[in-house]
Amino acid sequence: MSSREVIVLSVGGVRFVTRASTLQQFPESRLPRMVNDDDWEFKLVNGEFFVDRDGALFSYIMDFLRTLQVSLPADFSDYQRLQREAEFYGLYPLADLLSQEHLLKPRLEILEVRFSLQEMQTFFRIFGSCSTTIEALAEQITVFTGQQSGQGWKSSFPSQKPLVPLPLERPSHHDMVFLCGTEYCAGDQFVARYVSIKPDNRKLINGTNVLGLLFDTLLKDGFHLISTRTVASEEKVECYTFERMKRAPGLAIMVNQAPGSSGVAQARRSQVQKGK
């Protein structure tokens, strides 16, 4: 690789090393002119291009040039400053995206778990403000059913008998309903329902154990428990409310690189989530 293919920049004293082709992603920006020594703002000093701008913010610009996606930390707030930096370098597609803060800022997400213990069964209802989170959680939760002899919460998982997975009840895109425990069938036979939550492989029949595993799953996924209340004391319905700041989906740039094009870029939502 020749020295011309590798470019070293010092932006406000912060050093960056990258390929020339990375800096030439947007032909109408100032960065390709810098590579060709055709921009007076960029001084070549000891083999490094020096520019007196914000080096910390330029790291986000470099990430954008390398991935063609905008993905900022959850606590990022310098949208206007980063937009000005993008405009300085002539990266107007990036500047246009940064002007739409509502597409990039994390959003508060609420999730509610309702837990009702009735005789030998426990009923769960989960409601979420974000349908994609409920969809992902529904893919993690599986309810299995099968007949067994005997009764009680402490009945062990009957590995010798096949269990049948049941579909979760989905009243809407924003909630799901399922239950675990046992119910009388005939004689000493009972229908048992077990719950499994990936990546945990256990099949649990005890509602309190399922609730604990569900809590662990939500906490590991970035949720925080903010309130606990009794919704219906007669029916023993407990309500647990969680929240988290969910990062927006990454925004990608589609660059028109057809022959004779002027490097027109168009924004679209990326299908790849970069964090929750």
N, C-alpha and C positions, 0 to 999 in steps of 0.2 A: 504494500500500500504506500503510495507516494505521500510526501509531506503535504501536497496540495489537497489530498483527499481527506486529511485530518485537519480540523480547524480548532484552534485553542482561542477561547475568548476570556477576557477578564472584564466582568460586568460589575462595576462598583467595587472591585477588589475580589469578587468571587469568581473562581476559575471554572470554566466549562470546557470539556473536550467532546467533540462530536464530528460527524461526517459532514463534508461539504454538501452532500445530497440532502441531508436533513434540513439544512438551512435554506435550501433552494426549493422547498416544497411549494412555496407561493412566489412565483416569478415576479409579481408586481410589488412585492415587499422590498424593504431596504436591505434585508439580509443577503440576497444573492448579489446585490451591488457591492456589499462589504466583501464578500468572498472574492470578487473581481477587482478589489482595490478601487472601487468607483464611488465611494461615499466618504466625504470628508469628516463625518461625525465619528467614524471608526478609525482609530489610530493604530497602525501596526508598530508595536514596540517589542523588540527582541523576539520576533516570531509569533507574538500574540496580539490579537485584536483587542484594543482597550476601548471601552465606552463608559462614560460617566453616568450610569443609570443604576436602578435598584437591582442588586444581584439576587436578593431573596425572591422577588417577584419574577425575575427572569427564569428561575427554576421551573415555575409553572408554565411559562412560555415554551421552554425546552421540552417539557413533558407533552405539551400540546403538539409541537412539531414532530415529536417521535411517534405519537400514537394517533394523532388527528382526533383526539377526544378531549373534552373539558371535564376534568374530575378534580374537584377541590376538597380540602379537608372540611369536616363537619363544622368546625369552629371558624372557618374562613369568613372574613367580613370586608376585606379591602377590594371590593368589586370595582369601584370607581378608579382606584389607583392602578389596578391591574389593567383596566380598560385603557387608561391613559398610556400605560407602557405598551400595550398592543398597538395602539394608534401610532406611537412614536416609531415602532419598527415597521409600520405599514401593514400590519396583520389585521386588516379590517374585518375579515370573516370572524376572527376571534373577538375583536372589539364589539361586533354586532351581537354575538352571543352573550358576552358579559353585560351588555346593556339590558338583557332580559333576566334580571336576577331571580325572578319567580320560577324560572326553569331550572336554576342551579342551586338555590338555597335548600338546605335540609328542611323537612316538614315534620311537625309534631304528629306522631301516630299514636292512637289510643286503642287498647285491646282490653276487653272485659271477659272475665271467666266467671260463669255462674255454676255453682256446685250445690247439688241437692242430694242429701242422704235419706233414702226412704227404704226402711226395712232392710232387705238384703241386696238392694240395688243402689247405685249412685248415678245420678244424671248430670251430664255436663252440657253447657251451652257456651260457645265461644263466639263473641262478636268482635269485629275489627273494623276500624275506620278505613283501612286499606285492603281492598279485595285481593291484591296479589299476595299479601302476607297470609291471609286466610287460606288461599289456594296452596301456598307452599306448606303451611302447617297441616292442611288436610292430606297432603302427600306423605307427611311423616307419621300420621296417626293411622293405625289399623285396628279394627275391632274384629276379634275372632269369636266364634260361637261353637258350642258342642254340648252334647249331653254327658252327664256324669252322675254317679251314685253318691249319696250323702249330700250334705249341705254345709253352709257356713263360709265365712270369709277366708278361713285358713285352708280351704280345700286346695290341694296342690294341683299344679297343671298336669292333666292326664295325658302324658306324652304318647301313651299307647293308642289313644283315640285321635283320629284326625280332626282338626279344627277347620272350620270354614270361615274365610274372611267375609265380613259384611261391609257393604258400602256405607259411608257416613251419610247422615241425613243433612242436606244442605238447603235450608229454607230460602236462602238468598246467597248472592255472591259474597256477602259480608259476614255470614255466620255459619256455624256447623253445630250439630247436636249428636251426642253419642252417650252410651251408658255402659257400665260394667257391673258385675255381680252375678247373682243367681236368682232364678225364679222357678217355682214348682211346676213340674210337668205332669208326672203320674207315678204312683207308688213311691219309691225312693229315688226316682229319677228327677234331675234338675237340669235346666238349660243354663249353662254358664257362659258369660261373656267376658273375654279378656281384652285388655288394651295394650298395645305395643306402640312406643313412640321412638322412631329412629333418631339417632343411630343406636340407641339402647335396644338390645335384642330380647329383653325380658317381656313376658306376657303376664300382665298384672290383673288380678281380679278385685283386689282391695281398692276401693275408691280413694281412700286417703293416700295410698301409695301412688296411684295414678296422678292425683293432684300434685303431690310432691315432685314427681318426675316431670310433669307439665311445667311447674314453676321453674325447675332447673333448666329446662329447654328454653323457656322464654328469657330467663336471665342471661343465659349464654348467648342469646341472639340479640342482646343489647337492650332489652326491656328492663324497666324499673317498676317495682310495686309502689303505687302511690296512695292507694286507699283500700280499705276492707270494710264492708258493711253488710248487714243482714237485710235482704230485700223482703222476704216473707217469713216471719218468725214461725208461723204455724206450719209451713211446709219446710222449714229449715233450709231456706235458700240463701247461701252465702255468695256475695259478689266481690270479686277481686279485680281491681282496675290497674292496668299497667300502661306505661307510656315509654316512648323512645323517640329520638330524633332520627328520622330516616333520610339517608342521603338520596338526592334525586338521581334518576338514571343518567348515565353518562350521555353527553351530547357529542355526536360525531360530526365530522366535516367530510362531505363528499367533494373531492376536487375533480373538476373537469380537466383532464389532461389530454384531450383529443388534439391532434395536430391543428395548429392555428388557433387554439383556444387562448383566451386571455387569463386562464387560471381562475375562472369563476368558481366559487365555493358555495356549497349549499349545506345547511344544517339539517340533521335528522337525529331522532332519538336513537341511541345505541341499544341494541338488544342485550348487551352484556352489562350486567349490574357490577359496578366496582364498589363493593361493600354495601351494608344495610343500614 
